[in-house]
Amino acid sequence: MTTRKYGYLFSDDVEIDTQEAIASMRERLGARASLAQLAQALTEVVRHVQNPDAGAQTGADGVNMNASVETALAFLDVMDHLPIGVSVVDADLQIHLFNRTARELLEFPDSLFANGLPRMDVLFRFNAERGDYGPGDPEEQTAQLVARAAKMEPHHFERKRPNGVVLDIRGEPLPGGGFVSIWTDVTEKSVAQEHVAERNQELEQLNRELSAAQAQLLQSEKLASIGQLAAGVAHEINNPIGYVHSNIGMLEKYIGDLFRILDAYEAAESSIAAPDRLAAVQALRAELDVAFLKEDIPMLMGESREGITRVKKIVQDLKDFSHVDADQEWQWADLHAGIDSTINIVSNEIKYKADVVREYGDIPEVECLPSQLNQVFMNLLVNAAHAMEEPRGCITIRTGVDGERVWLTFSDNGKGIAEDIREKIFDPFFTTKPIGKGTGLGLSLSYGIIKNHHGSIEVDSEVGKGTTFRIVLPVKHDESDEV
């Protein structure tokens, strides 16, 4: 025999054989009895215990109450020590069962149960007054909860209490009226789920970064391939351009010599004795307009030399821009020369839309990867040109030095960048251009290149007035910062 005090149902100690009682309850109700059936049987037992003068009664499930009291009491003892909270209320929200675990999970003090089991609205008001339901008027919160509970509708949700405990709350109506509720502490499960969710977010972020890195790698490989192709074409073009340029120089010298001989012949015209021969020479000179040829041929040669020099410069700039022979080695470079060569490369993108103003300061050479910085300059210049609207715009490039760092700004008076998208412009694949007109990788690659140089790139823009990109780079590359 054992002696127990049964939760908050009875004030007197009751002596029963617990093991035998539980076996009897299992036999009478069956191993598959639902919680609702058990709760209903218990409430009937409780009513009988509280009114012992009613005599022998038979419960809703055909269970003899007099014969089942001890069995029910044993079951109540088990219920009191279940790892879940259980309560049973009737249609008037009067509590008939509220086990120990429920009180502990909800942190209800003994004073609430000092005079027996209270009504549910008492517990609602207690919770509201101590702030369990958040900010608000406790009376109004209590009224809302009482109205909801009176509907006796099934529910299932989770609620995090102020002490951090997460409760899984389930409820369902009883067949004979009333309601049964179950509280389960799922804090560990919730924490684990939050941890899993955080890990999933981290993995999603890593996947996004991996996708961006892969896209940048593909773009870099594409640019490298284009650079190699451009360098090869430039090399092939450079050879014939070289000897054409050289031949024009020699041709200018030969023509100069011919003009000297022609001048000598003109001076000797007066010495020609035969009148008919002199007349023929003079007629031929007039027909060929030798005076015009002597004036125009040097001009043609000068223009040809200038043209071939420009072609040679473009080819050289193309080779410098691709710079495949650098093998990605850090080297000292003149940023002004890199900007100038890049402007020459993208001249066709700019010359019809904007004028380029260069306000260069006195800056030292910078230890860098020149071809990569040229890529940044190209992206900023092309974007500035594309931002131009009618009439013709202006792109201003300024440079300067601040201690051990140099700065460069690329400013335009184009349409500007809206504030809501300004923070996204360095994100991979983000573009405001129509589909097929842009990859959304230009500024993302530029941002990565500047960061690789341990520098910074910032943007300042106002819609309708223009945009300025400011780049700051260290003069000397610090290898100790390499990851």
Secondary structure, DSSP 4 states (H G I P E B T S, - for coil): -EEE--TTT-SS-EEE-HHHHHHHHHHHH-TT--HHHHHHHHHHHHHHHH-GGG-S-B-TTS-BHHHHHHHHHHHHHHHHT-SSEEEEE-TT-BEEEE-HHHHHHHT--GGGGTTS--BHHHHHHHHHHTTTT-SS-HHHHHHHHHHHHHTT--EEEEEE-TTS-EEEEEEEE-TTS-EEEEEEE-HHHHHHHHHHHHHHHHHHHHHHHHHHHHHHHHHHHHHHHHHHHHHHHHHHHHHHHHHHHHHHHHHHHHHHHHHHHHHHHHHTGGG---HHHHHHHHHHHHHHTHHHHHHHHHHHHHHHHHHHHHHHHHHHHHHHHH-GGGTT--EEE-HHHHHHHHHHHTHHHHTTTEEEEEE------EEE-HHHHHHHHHHHHHHHHHT--SS-EEEEEEEEEETTEEEEEEEE-SS---HHHHTTTTSTT---SPTTT--S-HHHHHHHHHHHTT-EEEEEEETTTEEEEEEEEESS--GGG--
